[in-house]
Amino acid sequence: MHHAHIDKFAYQDSPVHRLDSRVKFIVVVVFTAVVISLPRYAVSVLACYAVGPFAMLVVGRIPIGFALKHILVVSPFVAVLAFSCVLYDRAAMTVRFGPFEWVMAAGWLRCAGILGKFAVTMSALIGLVSTTRFSDLLSGLSKLGVPKILLVQMGLLYRYIFLLIDKAQRILRARAGRKLRNLGVKAELKTAGSMIGSLLVSSLDCAERINWAMQGRGFDPDVSGFRTLTPMRIRRADFVFCAIAACLLVGLHFVVRIELTGGKTAG
């Protein structure tokens, strides 16, 4: 596995890819903060907010299936939190959606709100990562004043995580090639513990060799900066992108106000 597999779509060329990484990062952070701060029962307006990330994915030529797959991978953790709202928030609420009206537990609305906010914000994050090379993103974060020690850790993790994945895959293949029968739960757990221990020792040894190699080449996290082939400068397209994002957020703000004043009431 090569590290380019993690952000393989970031090496394409599109209007979104050519935007400055700092501009995209700031817009996504502001968009995420606005979506998270929406009222807990404002569910229908989340479909309007999803237009922004969807347009970013489409213009950036990122497959929608790719985004949905990554959202589903981490969704179980949020789903547990969301469905727990149904258990303790059983207050009756009258919900109006256009000409339709029905009564349901408020917990289901809160559950739908959490899942909707998660899907929308994750789509924006996937759009950012899939249209920005990780090295460009780190360089932009460095210019925005993010602590250098954090950026160095993120850069090393991104660069060498595929080595750890390769080691784990080789251990699993070796185990599958030598497994002739089921040894029972106790023996299988013992074998799995030995495999994890072997992976840990191998990883520590690999990290030590990498550290020696980097020191031998004069790497100093306090001096070495993040250099990229992409020039870091704000262009006219970046201002247009910011203006479109601002108009979207401001316009949706008034939509939310209308929705809250005339959309739903609790009983």
N, C-alpha and C positions, 0 to 999 in steps of 0.2 A: 504493500500500500504506500503510495507516495502522498506527500502532504498536499500536493495540488488537487488531489481528489476531494479534499475538504471544501475548497472554494473554487471548484473547477469552472463554474459559470462566471467567476469574477474576471476571467481572462478574455471575455468577449469584448466586443466594441459596440456601444450603443450610446444614445444621448445621456442615459442615466449613468453608465460606466464612466463617461468623460467628466462628470461633475466632480468638484473638489470633495475629497473625503471629509474635510472638516464641516463643510456645508451640509452634507448628507447626514453626518453624525448628529449635528446640532438639531436639524429638522426632525430626525427620528426620535431624539430624546424629548424634545418639546411635544411632539405628537403623542408619544407614549405617556407623558405626564398628563396631558389633557384627557386622553382616553381613560386612564386610571382614575382621574378625579371626577369622572361623570357620576351622577347620582346612581345609587345601587339599583333602582328600579327603571332606569332609562335604558331599556333593552332594544326597542325598535330603532332608536337613532344610531345604534352600533353598525347597522347595515350601511348607513350613510358614511360613517367614518371608515368603513372597509374599502370605500372607493379609492382612497389615496394609496394604500399599500397594493391594491389590485392593479391600479394603473402603473405603479412603479415596477411591478413584476412583469406586466405585459410589455411596457416600453423597453425594459431591460432584457426582454426575451428569456425570462426565467420560467421554466415549465411550472404550471400551477400544481401539477401532481407532485413535483419535487418539494414545493413549499408545504403542501398538505401532508406529505409523508413525514417531514421533519416536525410539523406541528403535532401529529399523532404520536410521535415517539416520546415526547415529553408531556403529552396531555394527561396520562394517568395520575401524575402527581397533583395537578390542578383539579382534576375531576373529583378526587377524594375530598378536597376542600370544598368544592362547589356543591356536591351532593350532600355534604354534612349540613348545609343550610336548610335543607328540607326537613331535617329531624328536629330542629329547635325553633324554627320560625314558621309556625302554623297559623298565623293570623290570616283571616279571610280578607281578600282584596278583589275589588271589582276592576277588571281590566277591559279597556276599550281599545279596539284596533279597527279604525274606520267604522263601518256600520255594524261590526260584530262586538258583542259584549258578553263577558262571562265572569264567573267568580272562581278564584283559585287561591291556594295557599301562597303567602308572600315568599315563602322559602323557595318555591319553584322559580319565581322571578329573579330572586337573588342568585340562584344557581345559574340561570340562563345569562344573567349579567356578568358573572365571573367568567364563565366559559366564553362568552362573546368578547369580553375585553382581552382575555388571553389570546384568542385566535387573531384578533385585529392587531394587537401589539406584536405578537410573534411574527405575523406576516410582514410588518414593517421592519422588524429586526432581520428577518431572512432576506428581505429586499436589500437592506444595507450591506449585509455580509456577502450576498451573492453578486452584488454589482461593484464591490470594492475589494481590491487586493488587500490581503491582510497586512502586508508590509506598508502599503499606502495608508491604511487605517491607523497603524501604529505611528507612522510619521505624522499624520494629522493630529492624533491625540497628544503626541509630544509637543507639537506647536501650540496646542490648546492648554498646555501647562499640567498635564497629567503626570503624577510622580514617576520619575524615570525607573525606579526599582520595580514598580508594577508593570511597566511596559516591557522591561527586560524579561521578567518572569513570563509574561504572556508570549513574547517573541520566542523564547526558548521552548515553551510548551508547544506552541504551534509548529516549530521547526522539528522537534524530536519526538512528538507524540506518536508518529507513524512507526518509529523504531520499536516503541513499546508494544504497539498493536501487532507488528510483525512477529515479535518474540512470543506474544500470547498465541497467535495463530499457529506458529510452528509447534509450540507445546501441545496445543489441542490436536493438531494433525498427528503428532507422534503418539499421543494417547489413543486416538482413534485407530491408528494402525496396529497397536499392541493390545487392544481390548478385545478379548475373545468371548467373554461372558460377563454377566452382571455379578459383581462381587458382593452385593448387598449394600444397604444404606451406610452402615458403619465403615466398611472398607472403602466405599466410594468417597465418603467424606474425608477419610484419611488420605486418600490419593489426591483429592482436590486440594487439601491443605498443603500437601507436598508440592503440588504444581504451583500454587500461589507463592509458597516460600521460595521455590526455585526462580520464579519470575521476579520476585523482589530482590534476591541476591544478584541475579543477572542484571537487573535494572540499575542497582547501585554501582556495580562494576562498570557498566556502560556509561553512567553519569560521571564517574571518576575519570574515565578515559577521555570523555568529551571535555571535561574541565581542564585536564592537562593540555589537550590539543588547542583549546581556545587561549589558554594562558601562553602557550608556546608561540601563538600568532599575535600576541600583544593585545588581546581583548581586555578592555577596561570598561565596565558598565557606567562609570562616572564620566568617561570621556567619549566613548564610542556612541555615535548617534545613529539614527535610522535614516539610511540613504536609499532613495528609490529612483527608478528611471523616469517615473512620471513627474513632471514639474508641478510644484505645489503653488498654484496661484489662483486667485478668484477671477473668474471670467464673467462675461455678460450672461451666459447660460445659468450660472450659479445664482445670480440675482433674480433671473426669471423663475427659477425653481423655488427660491425663497418666497417670491411674490405669490406664486400659485399656491404654495403650502399655507401661507398666511391667509389668503382669501378663502381657502377651504376651511381652515380652522375657525376663522371669524364667522363665515357664513353658517357653519354647522353649530356655532354657539347660539345663534338666534333660532335655529331649528330646535335645539334642545330646550330653549326657553318656551317656545310654542308648545312643544311636546309635554313639558311639565305642567304648563298652565291649563291645557285643554285635552291632554291625552289620557291620563289615568287618575283614578281616585281610589282610595282605600276605604273599606267599610268593615 
